[in-house]
Amino acid sequence: MIVLVLNCGSSSIKYQLFEMSANENKMLAKGLLERIGLNDSVLTHKPTGKEAYKMVSDVPDHTIGINLVMAALTDPKHGVIKDVREINAVGHRVVNGGEKYKESVLIDNEVKKQIELYSELAPLHNPANLKGILSVEKLIPGVPQVAVFDTSFHQTMPDYAFMYALPYEYYEKYKIRKYGYHGTSHKFVATKAAKLLGKDIKDLKIITCHLGNGASITAIQYGRSIDTSMGFTPVDGMIMGTRTGEIDPGVLIYIADKEHLNVSGVNNLINKKSGVAGISQLSSDMRDLEIAAAEGNEKAILALNMYAYKAKKFIGSYIAVLNGLDLLVFTGGVGENDFKMRAMICSDMENLGINFDFKANDGVRGKDMVISMPESRVKVMCIATDEELVIASDTKYIVEHHTL
């Protein structure tokens, strides 16, 4: 079975094309479209066994981006299939499935309606996920599609962790609670890191840091998510590319009053105008900020310092929640590649059992490796996430099960 996986983020599309069988999962091609909505978007397409192909173009939205992905997969020189109709199934990362979807599901009209409904909870992602689904329907009519939800892994959180101190009636009426996101990534890298250490995940206390344009940190106790930084929506928790992260809600009331913002205006403020982009007044891309910081840009330096400080606070609080820590994992676009940010976060944490190996960490991008000192009580690892493989596996299983 040939399975295409689409992972649409707030400003990116990651994709992989797999040939799945009972004995082997072969990746035919993978790629990444970055900086959607910014100038000079970059599509990097890498067919297995062939040279990578890179294209720079302005990509204003995800629909145009997915069309570019399909064109790359069928390109006479760089592609790996001749026609998109060779694809047997498509799996999609979908950010929010609410309490309704605790597992991956075959997409039908009802699922699409629910994904659109939950766009209120994930306004930067669910609409992009849905665009991916609708684009595939146009390009490959009739192909089965599967939704794999970010929220599923966090369904093991206890009620005292996922509830808010609001009148209980709002949970009963509107299901207002913490859902958590990036669940597929957190589960994958925690499991992978444990295996690389020769440990059983059910014996470990783990904190996973999925850091990218969107960012979340999760406390995993013996294989189960018990708390995570994102909340009712993905805007909560860590400072992100364009999102505020946690903030005193009184601030939003005050700004809304002073700036005469309606609900839509506040939503736009906290999701699209804030984060490191809002602080730096420069960019949501950490690479841009680090270049500017090296040149002495004070706002860029402030944004980086705030990002590292917030991550450090979440790690410390989750060590308390877990009553100790065995393993700290960094993943995601920033977590895997930004060795300077990893060093900022892990500095001065020796009293918490984290003895960071700055030399081993220096220059490491996208590799699976230990980046703590041998004597460190807490192992620190950089792990490349592969949400796409998890999504492909779920897609194959669900499509075959549905067919049977």
C-alpha positions as CSV (number, residue, x, y, z in Angstrom):
1,M,0.0,0.0,0.0
2,I,1.3,3.4,-1.0
3,V,0.4,5.9,1.8
4,L,0.9,9.7,1.6
5,V,1.2,11.5,4.9
6,L,0.5,15.2,5.2
7,N,1.4,17.0,8.3
8,C,0.2,20.6,8.0
9,G,1.6,22.9,10.7
10,S,0.8,26.6,11.2
11,S,3.5,27.7,8.8
12,S,4.8,24.4,7.2
13,I,3.8,21.2,5.5
14,K,5.8,18.1,6.2
15,Y,5.1,15.1,4.0
16,Q,6.3,11.6,3.4
17,L,5.3,9.0,0.9
18,F,5.5,5.3,2.1
19,E,5.3,1.9,0.5
20,M,3.8,-0.1,3.4
21,S,3.8,-3.8,3.6
22,A,3.5,-6.5,6.3
23,N,7.2,-6.9,6.6
24,E,8.7,-3.5,5.6
25,N,7.8,0.2,5.6
26,K,9.8,1.9,2.8
27,M,9.9,5.6,2.5
28,L,9.8,6.7,-1.1
29,A,10.2,10.4,-0.6
30,K,9.9,13.1,2.0
31,G,9.8,16.8,2.1
32,L,9.2,20.0,3.9
33,L,7.6,23.2,2.8
34,E,8.6,26.0,5.2
35,R,7.7,29.6,5.8
36,I,4.2,29.5,4.5
37,G,2.8,33.0,4.6
38,L,6.2,34.5,4.7
39,N,8.4,35.7,1.9
40,D,10.7,33.1,0.2
41,S,8.9,29.9,1.2
42,V,11.2,26.9,0.7
43,L,10.2,23.5,-0.6
44,T,12.8,20.8,0.0
45,H,11.9,17.5,-1.7
46,K,14.1,14.4,-1.1
47,P,13.3,11.2,-3.1
48,T,14.9,8.1,-1.6
49,G,18.1,7.3,-3.6
50,K,18.0,10.6,-5.5
51,E,19.3,14.1,-5.0
52,A,17.3,16.5,-3.0
53,Y,15.3,19.2,-4.9
54,K,14.9,22.7,-3.5
55,M,12.6,25.4,-4.8
56,V,12.1,28.9,-3.4
57,S,8.8,30.6,-4.0
58,D,6.2,32.7,-2.2
59,V,3.5,30.3,-0.9
60,P,0.7,32.4,0.6
61,D,-1.4,29.5,1.9
62,H,-1.6,25.7,2.5
63,T,-3.8,24.9,-0.6
64,I,-1.1,26.2,-2.9
65,G,1.5,24.4,-0.8
66,I,-0.2,21.0,-1.1
67,N,-0.4,21.5,-4.9
68,L,3.3,22.0,-4.9
69,V,3.8,18.8,-2.9
70,M,1.8,16.8,-5.3
71,A,3.7,18.3,-8.2
72,A,7.0,17.3,-6.6
73,L,5.9,13.7,-6.0
74,T,5.0,13.3,-9.7
75,D,7.8,15.4,-11.2
76,P,9.4,13.5,-14.2
77,K,12.9,14.1,-12.8
78,H,12.5,14.4,-9.0
79,G,9.3,12.5,-8.4
80,V,8.8,8.9,-7.3
81,I,5.4,8.1,-8.8
82,K,4.0,8.9,-12.2
83,D,0.5,9.8,-11.2
84,V,-1.2,10.8,-7.9
85,R,-3.7,8.0,-8.5
86,E,-1.0,5.6,-7.5
87,I,-1.5,6.7,-3.9
88,N,-3.7,4.2,-2.1
89,A,-4.4,6.2,1.1
90,V,-3.7,9.5,2.7
91,G,-3.1,10.1,6.4
92,H,-3.4,13.5,7.9
93,R,-2.2,14.9,11.2
94,V,-5.2,16.7,12.7
95,V,-4.5,18.8,15.7
96,N,-7.7,18.8,17.6
97,G,-10.2,15.9,17.9
98,G,-11.8,17.2,21.1
99,E,-13.1,14.5,23.5
100,K,-14.9,12.8,20.6
101,Y,-11.9,11.3,18.9
102,K,-9.7,9.3,21.2
103,E,-8.2,7.3,18.3
104,S,-7.5,7.8,14.6
105,V,-10.5,7.5,12.3
106,L,-11.4,7.1,8.6
107,I,-12.4,10.5,7.3
108,D,-16.0,10.9,6.1
109,N,-18.4,13.9,5.9
110,E,-19.1,13.8,9.7
111,V,-15.4,13.8,10.5
112,K,-14.8,16.7,8.2
113,K,-17.6,18.6,10.0
114,Q,-16.1,17.9,13.4
115,I,-12.6,18.9,12.3
116,E,-14.1,22.2,11.1
117,L,-16.0,22.6,14.4
118,Y,-12.9,22.1,16.4
119,S,-11.2,24.8,14.3
120,E,-12.4,27.1,17.1
121,L,-9.9,25.3,19.4
122,A,-7.0,25.1,16.9
123,P,-7.5,28.1,14.5
124,L,-3.9,27.9,13.1
125,H,-4.0,24.2,12.4
126,N,-7.4,22.5,12.0
127,P,-8.3,24.8,9.0
128,A,-5.0,23.9,7.4
129,N,-5.6,20.2,8.1
130,L,-9.0,20.4,6.5
131,K,-7.6,22.2,3.5
132,G,-5.2,19.3,3.0
133,I,-8.1,16.8,3.2
134,L,-10.2,18.8,0.7
135,S,-7.3,19.3,-1.7
136,V,-6.6,15.6,-1.7
137,E,-10.3,14.9,-2.5
138,K,-10.0,17.1,-5.6
139,L,-6.7,15.7,-6.8
140,I,-7.4,12.0,-6.0
141,P,-11.2,11.5,-5.8
142,G,-12.2,8.5,-3.8
143,V,-8.9,7.8,-2.1
144,P,-9.4,6.8,1.5
145,Q,-8.2,9.4,4.0
146,V,-7.4,9.0,7.8
147,A,-7.2,11.6,10.5
148,V,-4.7,11.0,13.3
149,F,-5.3,13.4,16.2
150,D,-2.7,15.3,18.2
151,T,-5.0,15.2,21.2
152,S,-5.4,11.4,21.6
153,F,-2.2,10.8,23.5
154,H,-3.1,13.3,26.2
155,Q,-6.4,11.6,27.0
156,T,-4.6,9.9,30.0
157,M,-4.2,13.2,31.9
158,P,-6.0,13.1,35.2
159,D,-9.0,15.4,35.7
160,Y,-7.2,17.6,38.2
161,A,-4.6,18.3,35.5
162,F,-6.9,18.9,32.5
163,M,-9.7,20.9,34.3
164,Y,-9.7,24.7,34.6
165,A,-10.9,26.6,37.7
166,L,-14.0,27.8,36.0
167,P,-17.6,27.1,36.9
168,Y,-18.0,23.3,36.2
169,E,-21.0,24.0,34.0
170,Y,-18.7,25.2,31.2
171,Y,-17.0,21.8,31.1
172,E,-20.5,20.2,31.0
173,K,-21.8,22.6,28.3
174,Y,-18.8,23.3,26.1
175,K,-16.2,20.7,27.2
176,I,-13.8,23.5,28.3
177,R,-10.7,21.7,29.5
178,K,-7.0,21.2,28.6
179,Y,-6.6,18.9,25.6
180,G,-2.9,19.1,24.8
181,Y,-1.4,18.8,21.4
182,H,1.6,17.4,19.5
183,G,0.6,14.1,21.1
184,T,1.8,11.9,18.2
185,S,5.3,13.5,18.4
186,H,5.6,13.3,22.2
187,K,4.6,9.6,22.2
188,F,6.9,8.8,19.3
189,V,10.1,10.5,20.6
190,A,9.6,9.2,24.2
191,T,9.2,5.6,23.0
192,K,12.2,6.0,20.6
193,A,14.5,7.6,23.2
194,A,13.7,4.8,25.7
195,K,14.5,2.1,23.1
196,L,17.8,3.8,22.2
197,L,18.7,3.7,25.9
198,G,17.7,0.1,26.2
199,K,15.0,1.0,28.6
200,D,11.3,0.2,28.9
201,I,9.2,3.4,28.6
202,K,6.9,2.0,31.4
203,D,9.9,2.3,33.8
204,L,10.8,5.9,33.0
205,K,9.8,9.4,34.0
206,I,10.2,11.5,30.8
207,I,9.8,15.1,29.8
208,T,9.5,15.7,26.1
209,C,10.0,19.2,24.5
210,H,8.5,19.5,21.1
211,L,9.9,22.9,20.1
212,G,9.1,24.6,16.8
213,N,7.0,27.3,15.4
214,G,4.4,25.7,17.7
215,A,5.9,24.4,20.9
216,S,4.7,22.2,23.8
217,I,6.3,20.3,26.7
218,T,4.8,17.1,28.2
219,A,5.3,15.1,31.4
220,I,5.2,11.4,30.7
221,Q,5.0,9.0,33.6
222,Y,5.6,5.4,32.7
223,G,4.4,5.8,29.2
224,R,1.3,7.9,29.9
225,S,0.9,11.7,29.5
226,I,0.0,13.2,32.8
227,D,0.4,16.9,31.9
228,T,1.3,19.0,29.0
229,S,1.8,22.7,28.4
230,M,-0.8,23.4,25.7
231,G,-4.3,23.7,26.9
232,F,-7.8,24.1,25.5
233,T,-6.2,25.5,22.4
234,P,-2.6,25.3,21.1
235,V,-2.1,29.0,22.1
236,D,-1.4,28.1,25.8
237,G,1.9,27.1,27.4
238,M,5.2,27.9,25.7
239,I,6.0,31.1,23.9
240,M,5.8,30.2,20.2
241,G,6.4,31.7,16.8
242,T,3.3,33.9,16.7
243,R,1.4,32.7,19.8
244,T,1.5,34.2,23.2
245,G,1.7,31.0,25.3
246,E,0.4,31.3,28.8
247,I,-0.7,34.9,29.7
248,D,-2.7,36.6,32.4
249,P,-6.2,36.8,30.9
250,G,-6.6,40.1,32.5
251,V,-4.1,41.5,30.1
252,L,-6.3,40.5,27.1
253,I,-9.3,42.2,28.7
254,Y,-7.3,45.4,29.2
255,I,-5.9,45.4,25.7
256,A,-9.3,44.6,24.2
257,D,-10.7,47.6,26.0
258,K,-7.9,50.0,25.1
259,E,-7.6,48.9,21.5
260,H,-11.3,48.4,20.9
261,L,-10.8,44.7,19.9
262,N,-13.6,42.3,19.4
263,V,-13.3,38.6,20.0
264,S,-11.9,38.1,16.5
265,G,-9.4,40.8,17.1
266,V,-8.2,39.2,20.3
267,N,-7.9,35.8,18.6
268,N,-5.8,37.3,15.9
269,L,-3.6,39.1,18.5
270,I,-2.8,36.0,20.6
271,N,-2.5,33.5,17.6
272,K,-0.9,35.5,14.8
273,K,0.7,38.7,16.1
274,S,2.4,37.6,19.3
275,G,5.1,35.1,20.4
276,V,8.7,35.7,19.4
277,A,7.5,37.5,16.3
278,G,5.6,40.0,18.4
279,I,8.4,40.5,20.9
280,S,11.2,40.8,18.3
281,Q,9.1,42.8,15.8
282,L,11.2,40.9,13.3
283,S,10.3,37.3,12.6
284,S,8.7,34.1,13.9
285,D,11.6,32.0,12.6
286,M,14.2,31.3,15.3
287,R,17.0,31.3,12.7
288,D,16.2,34.9,11.7
289,L,16.2,35.8,15.4
290,E,19.6,34.2,16.1
291,I,21.2,36.0,13.2
292,A,19.7,39.3,14.4
293,A,20.7,38.6,18.1
294,A,24.3,37.9,17.0
295,E,24.3,41.4,15.4
296,G,23.2,42.9,18.7
297,N,19.4,43.3,18.1
298,E,18.1,43.7,21.6
299,K,14.5,42.7,20.9
300,A,15.7,39.5,19.2
301,I,17.9,38.7,22.2
302,L,14.9,39.3,24.5
303,A,12.7,37.0,22.5
304,L,15.3,34.2,22.7
305,N,15.9,34.7,26.4
306,M,12.1,34.6,27.1
307,Y,11.7,31.4,25.0
308,A,14.5,29.6,26.9
309,Y,13.3,30.8,30.3
310,K,9.8,29.6,29.7
311,A,11.0,26.2,28.6
312,K,13.2,26.0,31.7
313,K,10.2,26.8,33.9
314,F,8.0,24.1,32.4
315,I,10.8,21.5,32.7
316,G,11.3,22.4,36.4
317,S,7.6,22.3,37.2
318,Y,7.1,18.9,35.5
319,I,10.1,17.5,37.4
320,A,8.0,18.4,40.5
321,V,4.9,16.8,39.1
322,L,6.8,13.6,38.1
323,N,8.6,13.6,41.5
324,G,11.9,13.2,39.6
325,L,13.1,12.7,36.1
326,D,15.0,10.1,34.1
327,L,15.0,11.5,30.6
328,L,14.7,14.9,29.0
329,V,14.0,14.8,25.2
330,F,14.3,17.6,22.7
331,T,12.5,17.3,19.3
332,G,10.7,19.5,16.7
333,G,12.2,22.0,14.3
334,V,13.9,24.0,17.0
335,G,14.4,21.2,19.5
336,E,16.2,19.0,16.9
337,N,18.3,21.6,15.1
338,D,18.8,24.7,17.3
339,F,21.7,23.6,19.5
340,K,22.1,27.1,20.9
341,M,18.6,27.1,22.2
342,R,19.0,23.7,23.8
343,A,22.1,25.0,25.5
344,M,20.3,28.0,26.8
345,I,17.5,25.9,28.2
346,C,19.7,23.3,29.9
347,S,22.3,25.7,31.4
348,D,22.4,26.0,35.2
349,M,20.2,22.9,35.9
350,E,22.7,20.8,37.7
351,N,20.7,20.8,41.0
352,L,17.9,19.2,39.1
353,G,20.2,16.4,38.0
354,I,20.8,17.8,34.5
355,N,24.5,17.9,33.6
356,F,24.4,19.1,30.0
357,D,27.3,18.3,27.6
358,F,27.8,21.6,25.8
359,K,30.5,20.2,23.6
360,A,28.5,17.1,22.5
361,N,25.5,19.4,21.8
362,D,27.4,22.0,19.8
363,G,26.5,21.8,16.1
364,V,24.1,18.8,16.4
365,R,21.2,19.1,14.0
366,G,18.6,16.4,13.5
367,K,20.5,13.5,15.0
368,D,19.5,11.0,17.6
369,M,22.0,11.3,20.4
370,V,22.7,11.8,24.1
371,I,23.7,15.4,24.8
372,S,24.3,15.1,28.6
373,M,27.4,14.2,30.5
374,P,28.0,10.5,31.4
375,E,27.6,11.3,35.1
376,S,24.3,13.2,34.6
377,R,21.5,11.7,36.7
378,V,19.1,12.8,34.0
379,K,19.8,11.7,30.5
380,V,19.3,14.5,27.9
381,M,18.7,13.5,24.3
382,C,18.0,15.0,20.9
383,I,15.6,12.8,19.0
384,A,14.3,13.4,15.5
385,T,10.5,13.0,15.5
386,D,8.7,10.9,12.9
387,E,5.1,11.7,13.3
388,E,4.7,10.7,9.7
389,L,5.6,7.1,10.3
390,V,3.1,6.8,13.1
391,I,0.4,8.4,10.9
392,A,1.2,6.1,8.0
393,S,1.0,3.0,10.2
394,D,-2.4,4.1,11.6
395,T,-3.6,4.9,8.1
396,K,-2.7,1.5,6.8
397,Y,-4.3,-0.3,9.7
398,I,-7.5,1.6,9.6
399,V,-7.9,1.5,5.8
400,E,-7.3,-2.3,5.7
401,H,-9.6,-2.9,8.7
402,H,-12.3,-0.8,7.1
403,T,-11.9,-2.7,3.8
404,L,-12.2,-6.0,5.6
